Structure formats: C-alpha cells, structure tokens
C-alpha cells in the first residue's frame, strides 16, 4: 500500500531556500517544520530538488505518513 501523504522537511538553508523559491505552500500544509505533499506529487518534487543539487537525507528528509 502506498501512503497518501508524505511529510517533507528541508534541513539545510539551501533546501529551505529551494522550497521558498519553488513551491507555493498553503498554511494548512505545514506541521511544525515539515510540509505535506500528496503521493502523486512526491516523485516530481524529489526530482526537482535533486535536479537542483539537493540530496535526500542530507538536505531534506521525506517521512511516509
């Protein structure tokens, strides 16, 4: 079974800047310092982040929810 929601946490300043510059997030998507992403968008999000040089586990984390 595939999770329906993922939580993403930008760890580094570079990742936080990337999120600010590339995503339009609503207040309700935030839970503390993580934001929610629907399952159908998570692969594109990670591709975009990694395409711009961010590394999962170093710059950002994805939590399955």
Residue frames as a rotation matrix with the C-alpha (Angstrom) as fourth column:
UNK 1
0.582 0.813 0.000 0.00
0.813 -0.582 0.000 0.00
0.000 0.000 -1.000 0.00
UNK 2
-0.398 -0.690 0.605 1.32
0.701 -0.654 -0.284 3.42
0.592 0.311 0.744 -0.96
UNK 3
-0.449 0.226 -0.865 0.98
0.709 -0.499 -0.499 6.25
-0.544 -0.837 0.063 1.60
UNK 4
0.394 0.681 0.617 -1.43
0.905 -0.404 -0.133 9.00
0.159 0.611 -0.775 0.57
UNK 5
0.939 -0.121 0.322 0.53
-0.155 -0.984 0.084 11.81
0.307 -0.129 -0.943 2.23
UNK 6
0.186 -0.943 -0.275 4.22
0.867 0.289 -0.406 12.42
0.462 -0.163 0.872 2.68
UNK 7
0.952 -0.029 -0.305 5.85
0.149 -0.826 0.544 14.92
-0.268 -0.563 -0.782 5.01
UNK 8
0.381 -0.842 0.382 8.94
0.689 -0.017 -0.725 16.72
0.617 0.539 0.573 3.77
UNK 9
0.827 -0.224 -0.516 11.47
0.314 -0.578 0.753 18.52
-0.467 -0.785 -0.408 5.96
UNK 10
0.630 -0.682 0.372 14.03
0.108 -0.397 -0.911 20.89
0.769 0.614 -0.176 4.49
UNK 11
0.641 -0.457 -0.617 17.14
0.763 0.287 0.579 20.51
-0.088 -0.842 0.533 6.64
UNK 12
-0.407 -0.908 -0.101 19.74
0.863 -0.418 0.284 22.83
-0.300 0.028 0.953 5.15
UNK 13
-0.154 0.279 -0.948 19.42
-0.027 -0.960 -0.279 26.52
-0.988 -0.017 0.155 4.35
UNK 14
-0.884 -0.209 -0.418 19.88
-0.416 -0.057 0.908 25.62
-0.213 0.976 -0.037 0.68
UNK 15
-0.763 0.646 -0.022 16.87
0.594 0.715 0.369 23.28
0.254 0.269 -0.929 0.86
UNK 16
-0.128 0.723 -0.679 14.79
0.720 -0.403 -0.564 25.84
-0.682 -0.562 -0.469 2.76
UNK 17
-0.438 -0.101 -0.893 15.61
-0.379 -0.880 0.285 28.46
-0.815 0.463 0.347 0.13
UNK 18
-0.992 0.070 -0.104 14.68
-0.062 0.449 0.891 25.98
0.109 0.891 -0.441 -2.62
UNK 19
-0.438 0.883 -0.167 11.29
0.894 0.408 -0.186 25.35
-0.096 -0.231 -0.968 -1.01
UNK 20
-0.063 0.392 -0.918 10.64
0.325 -0.861 -0.390 29.10
-0.944 -0.323 -0.074 -0.65
UNK 21
-0.542 -0.290 -0.789 11.61
-0.532 -0.609 0.589 29.78
-0.651 0.738 0.175 -4.27
UNK 22
-0.912 0.006 -0.409 9.94
-0.352 0.501 0.791 26.81
0.210 0.865 -0.455 -5.96
UNK 23
-0.620 0.710 -0.335 6.83
0.716 0.686 0.130 25.83
0.322 -0.159 -0.933 -4.02
UNK 24
-0.531 0.584 0.614 3.58
-0.540 -0.791 0.286 27.60
0.653 -0.180 0.736 -3.25
UNK 25
-0.670 0.210 -0.712 2.55
0.543 0.793 -0.277 26.05
0.506 -0.572 -0.645 0.03
UNK 26
0.213 0.828 0.519 -0.59
-0.155 -0.496 0.854 26.83
0.965 -0.262 0.023 1.99
UNK 27
-0.265 -0.289 0.920 -0.55
-0.902 -0.262 -0.342 27.29
0.340 -0.921 -0.191 5.76
UNK 28
0.603 0.617 0.505 -2.54
-0.763 0.630 0.140 24.08
-0.232 -0.471 0.851 6.25
UNK 29
0.748 -0.367 -0.553 0.22
-0.116 0.747 -0.655 22.05
0.653 0.554 0.516 4.57
UNK 30
-0.256 -0.924 0.284 2.66
-0.439 -0.151 -0.886 22.80
0.861 -0.351 -0.367 7.39
UNK 31
0.902 0.320 -0.290 3.05
0.125 0.448 0.885 20.74
0.414 -0.835 0.364 10.54
UNK 32
0.607 -0.734 -0.304 5.87
0.302 -0.141 0.943 22.30
-0.735 -0.664 0.136 12.53
UNK 33
-0.036 -0.728 -0.684 8.90
-0.606 -0.529 0.594 22.45
-0.795 0.436 -0.422 10.25
UNK 34
-0.827 -0.156 0.541 7.57
0.267 0.737 0.621 19.86
-0.495 0.658 -0.568 7.77
UNK 35
-0.321 0.757 -0.570 5.10
-0.839 -0.507 -0.200 20.25
-0.440 0.413 0.797 4.94
UNK 36
-0.031 0.442 0.896 2.69
0.053 0.896 -0.440 17.74
-0.998 0.034 -0.051 3.45
UNK 37
-0.538 -0.137 -0.832 2.74
-0.816 -0.162 0.555 16.51
-0.211 0.977 -0.025 -0.14
UNK 38
0.592 0.780 0.204 0.21
-0.648 0.611 -0.455 14.22
-0.479 0.137 0.867 -1.80
UNK 39
0.178 -0.524 0.833 1.57
0.154 0.851 0.502 10.91
-0.972 0.039 0.233 -3.05
UNK 40
0.662 0.157 0.733 1.06
0.708 0.192 -0.680 11.86
-0.248 0.969 0.016 -6.70
UNK 41
0.915 -0.308 0.260 3.46
-0.165 -0.875 -0.455 14.82
0.368 0.374 -0.851 -6.39
UNK 42
0.756 -0.626 0.189 6.27
-0.211 0.041 0.977 13.41
-0.619 -0.779 -0.101 -4.26
UNK 43
0.307 -0.677 0.669 8.30
0.801 0.564 0.203 11.92
-0.515 0.474 0.715 -7.14
UNK 44
0.479 -0.089 0.873 8.19
0.641 -0.645 -0.417 15.17
0.600 0.759 -0.252 -9.12
UNK 45
0.950 -0.125 0.288 9.13
-0.279 -0.754 0.595 17.14
0.143 -0.645 -0.751 -6.01
UNK 46
0.565 -0.778 0.274 12.13
0.086 0.386 0.918 14.95
-0.821 -0.495 0.285 -5.29
UNK 47
0.298 -0.439 0.848 13.19
0.948 0.236 -0.212 15.02
-0.107 0.867 0.486 -8.94
UNK 48
0.711 0.029 0.703 13.11
0.255 -0.942 -0.219 18.81
0.655 0.335 -0.677 -8.88
UNK 49
0.892 -0.384 0.237 15.03
-0.388 -0.384 0.838 19.04
-0.231 -0.840 -0.491 -5.64
UNK 50
0.386 -0.775 0.501 17.66
0.354 0.626 0.695 16.53
-0.852 -0.091 0.516 -6.70
UNK 51
0.476 -0.156 0.865 17.88
0.865 -0.093 -0.493 18.08
0.158 0.983 0.091 -10.16
UNK 52
0.730 -0.187 0.657 18.93
-0.139 -0.982 -0.125 21.30
0.669 0.000 -0.743 -8.45
UNK 53
-0.167 -0.983 -0.074 21.61
-0.229 0.112 -0.967 19.52
0.959 -0.145 -0.244 -6.44
UNK 54
0.042 0.223 0.974 19.82
-0.993 -0.095 0.065 18.74
0.107 -0.970 0.217 -3.18
UNK 55
-0.617 -0.353 -0.703 20.47
-0.288 0.933 -0.215 15.35
0.732 0.070 -0.678 -1.58
UNK 56
0.543 0.839 -0.019 17.84
-0.380 0.266 0.886 13.33
0.749 -0.474 0.463 0.25
UNK 57
0.694 -0.239 -0.680 18.98
0.642 0.632 0.434 12.56
0.326 -0.737 0.592 3.78
UNK 58
-0.439 -0.864 -0.245 21.43
0.898 -0.420 -0.128 15.46
0.008 -0.277 0.961 3.80
UNK 59
-0.966 0.073 0.248 19.47
-0.019 -0.976 0.215 18.48
0.257 0.203 0.945 2.56
UNK 60
-0.209 0.957 0.201 15.94
-0.948 -0.249 0.201 17.19
0.242 -0.148 0.959 3.07
UNK 61
-0.946 0.018 0.324 14.03
-0.111 0.920 -0.377 14.26
-0.305 -0.392 -0.868 4.53
UNK 62
-0.315 0.893 -0.321 10.84
-0.682 0.022 0.731 12.54
0.660 0.449 0.602 3.43
UNK 63
-0.852 0.163 0.497 8.63
-0.343 0.544 -0.766 10.92
-0.395 -0.823 -0.408 6.06
UNK 64
-0.722 0.636 -0.273 5.96
0.072 0.461 0.885 8.50
0.688 0.619 -0.378 4.93
UNK 65
-0.852 0.456 0.256 2.67
-0.415 -0.292 -0.862 9.28
-0.318 -0.840 0.439 6.57
